């Protein structure tokens, strides 16, 4: 087949080859193949269009960068706020920190208010906002003359963010100052503690400072017990409505009667001081406590006077013959003495070492154990102590809580003053109430245990039930010993030195106590006495123990010049029993209750009680 006759179809066209891109295989200088001019050069690829997502990517990046810049600026500003003090904030914060925090109400045992909070305005200033210091000083001084003008000007010129000008102003002062329209001067309402009954319950309640924090009495106890000061610091104690009231054991009616009688008695007997306590012997609750001179807790600065101390818990005294009850109880509890025991008081005196001790009302005969109590024989109780020994005497007093500090809810208390070297002479004088100083409430606690069946209960100022008291009590005496002590207490009221307290219908038992006072290390025999009277009623079912004391009462014509306890403390105690009996729900019984002599010895079922004190060495 000839090549000239060959036809080329469109489907078999050989590709056109560009001569410039192809090597010559034989090395010719010019290509033998001619390129047809009809062949077109290749076309450019079409440009791809961007999608919407691809177009928005740049915008998203821009927005993210913008937000990052904004957040960085915010963080930088916050850091500036955190490191740079803000004067306005500091001023408000200072005011908030210094506001008097709220406190719970304090109630008596029947729900009557003894202490509560009220809202009062306090005046403050922001010196940086004061436009004219001189004008502000002049106007404020005119409205409150008690402010020192020079000191006020100094405060207003200080440039501080916040200062108190006067805490707890009256509403009238607030209104007058508000009408002045002074810039930079304002008011903040804060809590103020008020005591509606004034000085009536002062030593029990105590007081608070300007910031409403407890500084004495139950107010201080509340802060400690409820951690109120910590709550105040954290700002959680701003409203008293959210706090549970504190209900005390105090009966406001009995408290008012006690104070009324003591004020009258202190004035009448020209005493230096006076005090009184009503103790519920079945629960250990202090129903009333008064110490004169007292103070008004609405003006707590009065309490700084040393003469206004609480003589019931802080003062320590030689309790005189009321301490003989402890010696008698020790003798009966030991089992070595009974109501039939006879003690030799024929000489009217007893000599120990180089000291001779006399009886005040010497009978010069043998005395039975009850007679030792009713005649208040020093010799009789000394012989009881000698029969048991000094170590046993010391151990018994410790068991009865007389040698250790008495701790109650009241922060103010005092440790007893005891001999450093305790010998026979010390025990001899302590047996009749001299040579040892205790807080009166300590002695009252011990006598309360003698009356309630032998349960030593730490006195409390918070209301509680008899079951709660018994659970916390300490058995220290047999029931038999308590029965004997109630018998001799009643016998002393009918036949002995406590006749002035024998109020008809209330079946009272009692004991007097008169102690000579020490002056420059020596006992003063005339004119300076510390007198005490304790009365329990009703004696057959004891409920209340009433104690009255006078410091340095004077003899009067009506007392025949005597200043001993029966003539002053006994008289006041009788008046108290007559007035408080109905208030405390004790019904008078006008049929005389027989004072039956208890058995000589304790029943066998009571003999297994601990008597470790008796074998003390």
Secondary structure, DSSP 8 states (H G I E B T S, - for coil): --STT----GGG------GGGS--TT--SS-SS---TT-------------HHHHHHHHHHHHHHHHHHHHHHHHHHHHHHHHS--HHHHHHHHHHHHS------EE-TTS-EEEEEEEEEEEEE-GGG-S-HHHHHHHHHHH-TTS-HHHHHHHHTS--S-EEEESS--HHHHHHHHHHT-TTEEEEEEEEEE-TTGGGGHHHH-EE-TTS-EEEHHHHHHHHHTTHHHHHHHT--S-GGGS--EEBS--HHHHHHHHHHHHHHHHHTT-SEEEEEEEETTTTEEEEEEEES---GGGGGGGGSGGGS-TTTT--B--GGGGHHHHHHHHHHHTS--TT-EEEETTSEEEETTEEEE-TT---EEEEHHHHHHTT-HHHHHHHHHHH-HHHHHHHHHHTT-SS----SSS-----B--SS--HHHHHHHHTT-S-BB-HHHHHHHHHHHHTTSEE---BSB---HHHHHHH-EE-S-HHHHHHHHHHHHHHHHHSTTGGG--TTS--EEEEEEEE-EETTEE--SS-EEEEEEEEESGGG--EEEEEEEES----GGGTT--SGGGTHHHHHHHHHHHHHHHTT-----S--------SS--GGGTTS--GGGG--
